[in-house]
Amino acid sequence: MKQTTKTSYHIPVGPIHPALKEPVFFEFEIDGERIVDVNVKLGHVHRGIEWASRKRNPIQILYLAERICGICSYCHPAAFALAVEDAADIQVPERAEYLRVIQGELERICSHILWAGVAAHEIGFDTVLYLTWQMREKALDLTEYLTGNRVTKAIIMIGGIRRDITKDMLPKIQDALKYFKDNFEKIRHIFLDDKTVMMRSQGCGILTKDDALKLCAVGPTTRASGVKKDVRVDQSYFAYGDLDIDCMTPDKLTGEVNGDVYDRIIQRLLEVKQSIDLIEQCVDRMPAGDIVSEPKIAKLLAQLKRVNGEGVGRHEAPRGEVIHYVKFDGENESPYTWKVRAPTYNNILPWIPMLKGEQIADIPIVAASTDPCMSCTNRVAITLGSKKYEMDKEELHRLSVEKTRRLMK
């Protein structure tokens, strides 16, 4: 009997590739059209943001945190503010807590609709891309109306929020929410009932509940696999504890959980609808009162300079739980240290079981289904010959300082 030998090939994808919107490097082992194994390499967008905070006070860091990610330009400063408030024991006014929820849920709507357009583009439906981004444009218009900005909102403040919502602004908010609700059914029908979308997404890129738990996936990625993990519900912050909110999973719509790309589409659509409802609840229930605990910036900075301790801020960003950690030494205006863990960092390893066994053509949509943000994932791994090692923060800090000094000469 003639024996056949199995032949596999290694294919590199990235870090610059038409199907990837941000730089990330994949190494695929391919047998025919089937993916046998996958390795992911990061570190192409390390910007030294945490190091830059060492020469800035907490108010300045808020605007630095906004620039970790353009799509998540509210959730990062919000998590940082929560961490500082935890360390300094600052009590946020109740009205500000409701205003913070409104801003957070509006950002979730913007992010999920943007993702829906990108997902449609990855499988070749640019018409759907334009349709979803037309809806997102309305969300950005509302963001600009409430904050004065469309992307970097500059709305969060340590101890509260910078802008109030007055009674004369409510009609425009309600009109925007009505627009979202009126168009939601159209978006739902396109994504969930189209046969081509179903064929490309059902049974593709499966992340089981066990793998989601073992690999510590977060956000819509883990909830689409049936894991009920949501910081807004599990550890209520802002005004979420006063609102009617539940942890969304795909079975609420379909009655089952498969953990595939299709379920991740369902998950985000359910969360868009939930965000609309949460904003309406906040508008109806928001109490009167102050919007910031200390309006005088100089006085607030003087208070923060005396803080000696550490704090943690956890926020359910559109992609999942984001964590900010700060430590103050009671002597300097700048935090002694600031550490950020963005949700994409948790959702990288789940790519491996998602991609194994899939076809090469499925790589873009499977990768996009977790809504990755490489700019948030500031980590570096080094390969030298056959040796692999990771650089620790001290080494990265030394190299960063050396480069800064070279540029200053």
N, C-alpha and C positions, 0 to 999 in steps of 0.2 A: 504494500500500500504506500502510495506517495504521500510524504508528509509535507504540509504547508507551513511556512513560517510567518509569524505575525510581524508585520512591519509598522512601526509608528514613527511619526515625524514631530519635531519640535518647531512650533511656529511662534515667533514674537509678535505681539500686538501692542503698539504704543512705544514710548509715552505720547508721541504725536501721531494721531490717527484720525481719519475723517469721521469714524463712528464714536470717537471719544471727545466729549466736550471739555474735559480737563485732563491734564497729564497724569497717567498711571500706566505702569508697564506690566503686561501679562506675558507669561510663558506658558503656552499650551502644548501638551502632548496629544497628538492627533492620530487616530487610526481611521483612515478614510475621511469621512465627514464627521466622525464622532469624537468628542472630547474625552480623553482617557484621564488626564490629570491637568492641574492648573496651579500656577504659582503667581502670586501677586507681589509686585515690588513698588514701594511708595517712596516719598521723599523728594519729589521734583518741585514742590512748591513750598519749601521751608523759607519763611519770611522773617523769622526772629521777632515776632510780635510780643511774645512774653518777655523777651530781653528788653525790648523798647520801653516796656512799662517801668523799668527800674529808674528812669529819670522823669517820671510823670506822677502827678498826684491822682487820687482816685477819680476826680471829676474828669480830668484829661483822659484817663484810661477808658472811661465810658465810650468816648468817641473813637478810641483805638480799637476797642472790642467790637464796635459796629463794623469795622473793616475786616474782621476775620472772614466774614462771608457776606456777600451782597444780598443774597436771598434771605439770609437769617440775620439781617442787620438790627433786628429788635431783640431776638431771643438771647444773643450773646451779651449785650449790655444789661439786659434784664437779669440774667443769671449772675453776672458780675455784681450788680446792685444788690441782689439777694444775699450774695456772699458777704459783701461789705456790711450790709444791715445786720447780718447774723453776727459778725465779729464785733460790731460797734453797739449792738443791742438797740437799734433804731426802730421805732414803731411807725409804721406807714399809715397815714389817714385812710379811713375806710373807703371814702370816695375814690381815692387814688388806686386802691386795689381793684375796683371795678373798671376804672379806666385802663389799667394795665391789662386786664383780661381782654377788653375790646381790641386793644392794639395787637395782642398776641394772637387772637383768633383771626383778625384781619390778615395778619402775616401768614397764617396757616392757609387761608383761602388763596392768597396770592401764590404761595409756594406750590400747593397741590395742583392748582390749575396750570401753572407753568410746567410742572412735571408731566401733566397729562398731555400737553402739547409736545413736549420733547419725546415722550413715549410713542405718540402717534408718528412723529417724524422718524423715529428709529425703525419703525416697521413700514415706512413709505407712504404715510397718509398726511401729506403736508396741508391738505385742505382742512383737516381736523386741527392741525397745528394753528392755522390762522383763526379758526373758529374759537378755540379755547383761549388763545391769547387776546382775542377781542374781548372776551369775558374778563380776562385778567386785567385788561386795560381799565375797565370800570373799577376793579378793586384798587388799582394804583391811583386812579382819580380820587377815590374815597380816602386813600392813605394820604395823598397830598392835601386834601381838604382838611383832614384832622391834624396833620403834623406839619404841614408846610413843605414837605419833601416827599419824593416818590420812592427812593431806594434807601439811602442812609437817613433814617427818620429823625434822629437826634431828639427823641421824645422822652426817653426814660431819664429819671434823676434819682440819685441816692436819697431815699426817704420819700419817694413819691413819683410824680410825673410832671412834665414841663407845661403841658397844655390841657386845659379843661374842655369839656363839651358842653356848650350852652344850649338853652332850649331852642333857639332859632336855628341850630345846626341839626336838630333831630329830624326834620322833614327830609333833608338830603340823605341822611343815614338810612332812613326807612325806605326811601326810593331806591337806593343802591341794593339794600337787602331784598326788596321785591324783585329787582332785576335779576339778582342771583337765583332766587327761587323760581322765577319764571323760566330761566334758561337752564336750570339744573336738569330738568327732565330731558331736554334735548341732548345734553352732554352724556347723561346716563344711558340714553338709548343708543347713541353712537358707539360708546365703549363696550357696553354689556350685551347688546343685541346684534351687533354686526358679525356675520359669520367669519369673515377674514380675521378680525381681531380675536375672536374666540379660538380659531384654529392656531393662530400664532402664540396665544398666551395660555390656553388651557393645557394642563399637564406639562408645562414648560417651566424650567427653573424652580423646581420644587424645593422648599425648605421645610422640613418636617418640624413638628413642635419640639421633639427631643433635640434636634440640631439647633433650633433657635434658642433653646434654654442653655444647652452646653456651650454654644459659641457667644452667648450674651448679646444677641441681637436686640435692637431697641426700635421704638417707634412703629410706624406702619409696617415695617419689615417683619417684626416679631408678632405684632397683633394679627397680621394676615396669616400667620401660621397657627393662630389660636391661643397665643400667650397673652393673657390679660395683664399687660404691663403698661401703665400710664401714670406719670408723676402727678398729673392733675387730679387723679382719682386716688392713687395710693398714698400720696403725701401732699395733700391739698395746700396750695400757696395762693397768693393774691386773694381773689374772692371766689375761687372755685369751690370752696367748702360750702358756700351759700347758694350755689347754683345746682340745678338738676342736670347732672352729667354722669354718663356711664362709659365704661370701657368698650369701645367699638371693636367688633370682630366680624369677618365676612359672613358667618352663619346667621347674623341678624337679618341679612337680606336673602341668602340662598338656603339657609338651613344646614349648611355643611362647611367644613374648612378643608381645603386641599393644599394650601400653602404655596400655590403656583403664582405665576405672573398675573393671571386673571384675578386671583384673590387679592393681590396687591393693588390692582386697579380698583376693585370693589372697595377695598379698605379706604383708599384716599377719597373716593366719591362719598362714602358714608361720613368721613370726617369733615368734608366740605359742608355737607348738610348740617352736621352737628355744630360746626363753627358758626353758621348763620343763626342757628337757634340760641347759642350761647350769647352772641352779641345782642340779640333781641331781649334775652333775659336781663342782661346788664343794663340796657337802656331803660327797661321797665322798672328795675329794682334799685337802681343806683341812688344812694342816699346823698343828701347835701353835705357840704363841709369843705375842708381844705384839701388841696391836691398834693401838698408836699409838707413834710414835717418841719423842715428848716429852710425858709426861702432865701436867707442870706448865705451866699456861697462862702464868703470868708469865714463866717462863724461855723459853718458845716466843716470846712477844711481844718479849722482849729480843733474842732471836736475829734475829727478822724486822726489827727496827728497824735493825740493822746491815747489812742487805742493800742492795747497790748494783748493780742490774741489772734485767733484764726476763725475763719468762717467758710461755710460751704453754701453755694447756691445751686439748686436743681430746678431745671425748667424743661417742660415738655415742648421742645422745638418741633417744627414740622417734620423733620427727619427722625426725631426721637429725643431721648433724654440728653441734655447738655449739662455738664457740671463745671462750675468755676470754683476754684479754691484760692483764698487769699490769706495771708498772714501779715500782721503788723507787729512791729517791735517796740512801739510806744515812743520812738525817738525821731523817726523820719517821716516826712510828708508822704513819700512813696511807700507802697507796700513792700515788705521784706521779700515776699514772693507772690507770684500769681501763676496759677496753673489752670489750663483749659483742657477739658476732654469733650470733644465734639462727637455727635452720634455716628458719623461716618466711620470713625475709628472702630466702633463696635460692629458695624455692618460690613466690614471688609472680609473677614474670615468666612461669613456665611456664603460669600460668592463661590467658594470652592465646592461645597456640596450642591449648590444650585447649578453650577456649570458642568459638573461631571456627568457624562452620559448624554449631554445635549449636542446639537450640531453647531458647526462653526457659525452659521448664519444667525444663531440664537444669541450669540455673545452680546451684541449691543443691547437688545431688549432686556436680557437677564441682568446685565450690569446696571442698566438704567432703572430697572424696577425697584432698586433700593434707594434711588434718588441720591447718588453719591456726591459728595463735595470734597474734592481733593485739597482745596485751599484750607479747609478746616482741619485737615489731618496732618498736623506738623510733626512728623516722625521721620527718622532717617535710618536706613540699613545699608551697610557697606559690604560689598563682595570683593575680595582680593584673591584671585586664583581660585583655589578650592576652599578657602577659609571665608566664613561669614561671621560678621559681628555687628553689634549695634553700638552706636555712639551714645554715651550717656549725656546728661544735661551739662555736666562740667566741661566735657570736651567740646560740645556744640557751642557752649558759651565762650570758651577760649577762642575757637575759630571765628566766631561771630565778632568778638572784640578785635581780633587781629585784622579782619577784613575792614572793619569800621575805621581802624587807625590808618590802614593803608589808604583808604579813600580820602581821609582827612588831610593827608600829606600833600 
